[in-house]
Every structure is written in structure tokens, then in C-alpha cells.
Amino acid sequence: MKINSIQALRALAVILVTHVHSIDLQMMFARSFQESFYYLQNLGAIGVDLFFVISGFIISHVAGRYSGTSDALKFLEKRFLRINPVYYLATAIYFVLICFLDARMGLNELFIRALNALLIIPVIEPQLHPFVPVLGVGWSLSFEWMFYLFFCLTILLRIKYKVPFLVVLIVVIVTLGRIYHPNFWVTFYSHPLLLEFLFGVIMHWVYNHVRIGRGVAFMLFALGGGGYIFNIFHNFKDIAELPNILQADDQLNRVLLWGVPSLFLFAGSVFLEKAGVWRKLWSHPFVLLLGDASYSIYLCHPIVYYILMFIYVKIGFFLNADLAVILQMMLGVAGGLLFYKTIEKPVIAYFHPPVQKLTA
């Protein structure tokens, strides 16, 4: 049985991300109730943390039994073909738009950002050029790929019990990085956000080995949802801002405030589905479509917002601010769905066979 709740959570995660960026766009031209309501303005960035937990679970599922050099190379190839080509195409679209619409960005800066996008994991000295890819949301793929490399190590070394190995490896690396971080490289490659992938890895083991009843599943779901609501009213400071992320400032606090509730929400959802609860919600066609297209929506909504920004500059901001946030989100999602249908699906079909389905 396909785990449809994971697709629903993907849909939720990408909607949250489109919301935070839609408010960012609206704030350039007007003031809304949403931006002023306690700390709702930046909370949508929590969708990235939910994505990281989901990724840890899925990678454990699809590659948990891989072992040896051949499997390690196969794993890296599959991850590259699943993630990178679509990202490069979205980046290329954004790159062209910048070249035509934004004369403020110099060629040197644009080149460095394009190189960051191509390499995904930072290799350029950040004191000279901060690690910012052309498509801003690409920063999260850096952490995805770091986790892939850690997981690939367990395959390459033929580690049979991957969960305890990854727990020790990532916890030790993150801990040492918090104690000693002399430069950007140590800080980045020992980032606390790696712990959120670990949450998903552990949850995959629990899902397959521990029996969780409805009552506990509801409690986990409520804790996760309650944690999200709590953060609307709790000052989480600047944990969502990219400079703070890259410098790992207060990011362990982000794992606690955002990663842990995301873990609970994820655990509650998958165990509720396993118990036969909310089947119609998990299997709703539009929810599944949003989940399937979540990567395209994640990559493309900034492109849509970028175009909208120039429209507003050209003709003026003409909407109610709170209504604009919603309409912008709808256009961002629509653009992502179009990209999914016309680009992502054909690219996936071209490069490799259908993606392995999640099964209970």
C-alpha cells in the first residue's frame, strides 16, 4: 500500500513555503494582517524542516538495503537524476529572467551564483562570494546532498545496521561542529539541520518495527500540529533567514522549535494512515497531485513571484495585501503544477524508470 500521507505532508510543506515567500513579496509593496500577526510572517519556512524529515524517511525506504560500491554508485546516480536536472532547468529559467529583467546584478555576481547552483554543495570561498544560488531555494538542496553523501557512506562501507551508524555519525559531527567551528566549511558541513534527516531515518525504522496504536498516533499528530501553532506566537527570531542558516546561527534551536514538531506531525500522519484513519484525506486526488508536484512547486514559485514583482513595479500594487498573499500562492502553485506536467515528469521519464513507490 502506498503511503499517501507522505504525499499529503509534501503538499503541506510546499504550501507553507509558498506562503512565507508570498508574504515576503507582498511586504515589498503593502502591509498585511498576516505579516503583523505575531510571528506568522516567517513560519512558513518550517515547510523545509518537514521536507527534511520526509527525505530521511524516503531515502531509508528506497536505499535501506543497498550495500557495496555498485549500489553506492547506483544510489548517487538515481539521486542525481531525480534532483539535479529538474533543478538545473528551473535555475536556467530564473537565470534568463534575471538577465532580462534585473540589470542591478553584475555579471560576476551572476556567474558565481550560477556556479553555486551548478555545484549545489558550496565550494567557493564565502568571504568573497556568499553561498547563494541563482534560485534562492536551492540552499536546501545542499543539505539534501550532504545527507545523501552520509547515507552513501553506509552503503559503500556495507553497513548492515544503517540507523545506529547514521545516528552516531551525524550526532558526533554536529556536536563537534558546535564545539569547534573555525570557518564556514566546518560550520556548513556539521550543520544542525542534518539532525532533521536523522529524524526521518529513525522514524522509518520505527514505522517498520514498532506497533503504534491510534491513540498514540493522534497524540503525536496533535503534538506536531500544536508545535506549529505554538511557533506562531513564539519569537523564533531569525532562524529562517538565509544568512543565519548558512552561518548556523541558532539553528540547533530551529531543530528543536521546528524540526521536532515536524517529526511529530510526520509520525502522527503516517501512523494514522497505517491505522486506517482519514483515508479520504490521504487519498484525495488533488492532495496527491500537490504532493507529487511539490518539488516543481518548490522550485518554480519563486520564479512566478519574481515575475509578479516586476508586474507590480510596472503597473503598481493593486490588490488588498492579504488577498494578494493568497492569490500569489495560487499562481505560484499553478506555475509549479505546469512545470511538473511539462518538464519534471518528462525529465524523470527520460532519465530513469518510474520512481519506486513507497509501500507499507
MIDREN-784216 format. One record per residue (C-alpha): x, z, y; residue in one letter. Coordinates in steps of 0.1 Angstrom, whole numbers, padded with zeros to 4 digits, always signed. Example, Ala and Ser with C-alpha at 12.3 -4.5 7.8 and 13.67 -1.06 7.14 Angstrom:
+0123+0078-0045a+0137+0071-0011s
***
This chain:
+0000+0000+0000m+0013-0010+0034k+0019+0020+0058i-0003+0007+0086n+0000+0039+0106s+0036+0029+0114i+0023-0002+0130q-0001+0018+0150a+0027+0040+0162l+0047+0010+0171r+0018-0002+0192a+0015+0032+0208l+0052+0033+0216a+0053-0001+0233v+0022+0007+0253i+0038+0038+0266l+0069+0019+0276v+0049-0008+0294t+0031+0020+0312h+0063+0036+0326v+0077+0003+0338h+0043-0008+0353s+0043+0024+0374i+0079+0015+0385d+0067-0019+0396l+0036-0005+0414q+0058+0021+0432m+0077-0007+0450m+0045-0017+0469f+0020+0012+0469a+0013+0047+0458r-0009+0055+0429s-0026+0086+0414f-0007+0081+0382q+0027+0083+0398e+0017+0116+0415s+0001+0133+0386f+0026+0159+0376y+0053+0142+0355y+0032+0113+0341l+0053+0088+0361q+0082+0086+0336n+0066+0100+0305l+0060+0065+0290g+0097+0063+0283a+0090+0086+0254i+0079+0055+0235g+0116+0047+0230v+0121+0080+0212d+0092+0072+0190l+0107+0038+0182f+0140+0055+0172f+0122+0079+0147v+0103+0049+0133i+0135+0029+0129s+0152+0057+0110g+0123+0058+0085f+0121+0020+0081i+0159+0014+0076i+0159+0042+0049s+0130+0024+0032h+0144-0011+0032v+0180-0003+0025a+0180+0031+0009g+0191+0018-0024r+0218-0006-0011y+0253+0001-0024s+0286-0017-0022g+0303-0042+0000t+0280-0071-0008s+0249-0051+0000d+0265-0038+0032a+0272-0073+0044l+0236-0083+0034k+0223-0053+0054f+0242-0063+0085l+0232-0099+0082e+0195-0090+0079k+0196-0066+0108r+0214-0091+0130f+0190-0119+0122l+0160-0096+0127r+0171-0081+0160i+0196-0103+0179n+0183-0139+0180p+0149-0129+0195v+0167-0105+0219y+0191-0133+0230y+0162-0157+0236l+0143-0131+0257a+0175-0124+0276t+0181-0161+0282a+0146-0164+0298i+0153-0135+0320y+0188-0148+0329f+0173-0181+0341v+0147-0163+0362l+0174-0142+0379i+0194-0173+0386c+0165-0190+0403f+0148-0160+0420l+0174-0134+0427d+0202-0145+0450a+0213-0109+0455r+0231-0107+0422m+0265-0122+0423g+0278-0145+0395l+0304-0119+0384n+0278-0092+0380e+0255-0116+0362l+0283-0127+0339f+0292-0091+0330i+0256-0082+0323r+0252-0113+0302a+0283-0103+0282l+0269-0068+0277n+0237-0084+0264a+0256-0106+0240l+0277-0078+0225l+0249-0052+0227i+0272-0023+0220i+0294-0016+0251p+0330-0027+0250v+0336-0032+0288i+0352-0005+0309e+0322+0012+0326p+0341+0023+0356q+0344-0013+0367l+0310-0025+0355h+0283+0000+0343p+0269-0009+0309f+0236-0026+0320v+0225-0057+0300p+0206-0085+0317v+0174-0074+0302l+0174-0037+0311g+0155-0025+0279v+0184-0038+0259g+0202-0005+0262w+0181+0009+0234s+0194-0018+0210l+0229-0003+0215s+0217+0029+0198f+0198+0009+0172e+0230-0009+0162w+0251+0023+0162m+0226+0038+0138f+0228+0006+0117y+0266+0009+0115l+0264+0045+0104f+0239+0036+0077f+0260+0006+0067c+0289+0030+0061l+0268+0049+0035t+0262+0015+0017i+0299+0004+0020l+0311+0038+0006l+0285+0036-0022r+0270+0069-0011i+0242+0077-0035k+0226+0106-0015y+0225+0090+0019k+0203+0116+0036v+0227+0146+0034p+0256+0123+0041f+0240+0110+0073l+0228+0144+0083v+0263+0158+0081v+0280+0127+0097l+0257+0123+0127i+0253+0161+0134v+0291+0165+0133v+0297+0135+0155i+0270+0145+0181v+0283+0181+0181t+0319+0171+0186l+0308+0148+0213g+0290+0176+0232r+0321+0198+0229i+0347+0171+0239y+0338+0140+0258h+0367+0129+0279p+0354+0094+0286n+0325+0070+0284f+0333+0058+0249w+0333+0092+0232v+0301+0102+0251t+0283+0070+0242f+0293+0068+0205y+0284+0105+0199s+0251+0103+0218h+0224+0129+0211p+0198+0102+0207l+0213+0094+0173l+0196+0125+0161l+0162+0108+0166e+0171+0082+0140f+0181+0110+0117l+0146+0125+0121f+0132+0093+0106g+0157+0093+0078v+0148+0128+0068i+0111+0120+0071m+0115+0091+0047h+0129+0115+0021w+0101+0140+0028v+0074+0112+0026y+0086+0102-0009n+0094+0137-0024h+0071+0163-0008v+0033+0165-0011r+0017+0172+0023i-0019+0180+0025g-0045+0170+0051r-0043+0204+0069g-0006+0203+0074v-0008+0166+0084a-0034+0174+0110f-0012+0203+0123m+0018+0180+0126l-0002+0153+0144f-0016+0180+0168a+0019+0194+0175l+0031+0159+0183g+0002+0150+0205g+0004+0184+0221g+0041+0179+0228g+0034+0146+0245y+0006+0163+0267i+0029+0192+0274f+0055+0169+0289n+0030+0155+0314i+0031+0190+0330f+0066+0200+0322h+0095+0190+0345n+0118+0170+0322f+0139+0160+0352k+0158+0127+0349d+0162+0124+0312i+0145+0089+0313a+0168+0074+0339e+0194+0049+0326l+0225+0064+0343p+0217+0098+0328n+0211+0082+0294i+0244+0063+0294l+0263+0095+0305q+0243+0116+0280a+0233+0140+0308d+0206+0163+0295d+0200+0140+0266q+0200+0168+0240l+0172+0182+0260n+0155+0148+0257r+0158+0150+0219v+0141+0184+0219l+0114+0176+0245l+0106+0140+0234w+0123+0135+0200g+0108+0165+0182v+0072+0157+0193p+0077+0121+0183s+0088+0133+0149l+0057+0155+0145f+0034+0127+0157l+0051+0103+0133f+0049+0127+0103a+0013+0136+0110g+0003+0100+0112s+0019+0087+0080v+0007+0118+0060f-0028+0115+0074l-0029+0079+0063e-0015+0088+0029k-0043+0113+0026a-0069+0086+0034g-0077+0098+0069v-0085+0074+0098w-0082+0043+0076r-0102+0022+0100k-0079+0031+0129l-0047+0024+0110w-0060-0009+0097s-0077-0022+0129h-0066-0058+0133p-0057-0055+0170f-0037-0023+0164v-0018-0041+0136l-0012-0071+0158l+0002-0049+0186l+0024-0032+0160g+0037-0065+0146d+0043-0078+0181a+0058-0046+0195s+0094-0059+0196y+0083-0090+0215s+0062-0069+0239i+0091-0045+0244y+0114-0074+0253l+0091-0095+0273c+0070-0072+0295h+0100-0067+0319p+0101-0105+0323i+0064-0105+0332v+0068-0076+0356y+0098-0094+0372y+0076-0124+0379i+0048-0102+0393l+0073-0085+0416m+0081-0119+0432f+0045-0128+0435i+0038-0095+0453y+0067-0102+0476v+0055-0137+0483k+0018-0131+0489i+0016-0093+0494g+0004-0065+0472f-0034-0070+0470f-0047-0046+0443l-0057-0009+0441n-0025+0008+0429a-0039+0025+0398d-0058-0007+0388l-0026-0026+0393a-0008-0004+0368v-0034-0013+0341i-0036-0050+0349l+0002-0053+0349q+0003-0036+0315m-0023-0061+0302m-0003-0090+0315l+0029-0076+0300g+0012-0072+0266v-0003-0107+0268a+0031-0121+0276g+0047-0103+0247g+0020-0115+0223l+0026-0151+0235l+0063-0147+0229f+0056-0132+0195y+0034-0161+0184k+0055-0189+0198t+0091-0175+0194i+0096-0144+0174e+0075-0154+0143k+0091-0189+0141p+0126-0175+0146v+0121-0149+0118i+0107-0176+0095a+0136-0199+0103y+0164-0174+0098f+0153-0154+0067h+0125-0149+0042p+0095-0127+0052p+0104-0092+0061v+0100-0067+0033q+0067-0048+0036k+0066-0010+0038l+0049+0004+0007t+0038+0039+0000a
***
